[in-house]
Amino acid sequence: MTHNLKTFVMNTLIVGALMTPASALANDYWHWHDNRWDHRADLRSDINDLQEARRQLEYDRHHNETRRKIAQDEARVRDIERDIHADRVARH
């Protein structure tokens, strides 16, 4: 009986240790909304891309890049903003 109890306790601890990281990841990327699970990683990735594109645009403006390069940077920022807006509209 003691052996079974020890086995049960050890298995419970192992399963608990393995489930903790999984629940933390699920909290970052998934959330419950309108009776379904939504994936937030895509939006988070788009927001990170937008921040990087804006940094690149400011860098190029500060370092006097060509008008063509700045126009490409501005177009990239607009495209990412459009994607974010479309994702938000699709969720509601």
ABEGO torsion letter per residue (X at the ends): XAAAAAAAAAAAAAAAAAAAAAAAAAAAABBBBGGBBBBAAAAAAAAAAAAAAAAAAAAAAAAGBBAAAAAAAAAAAAAAAAAAAAAAAAAX
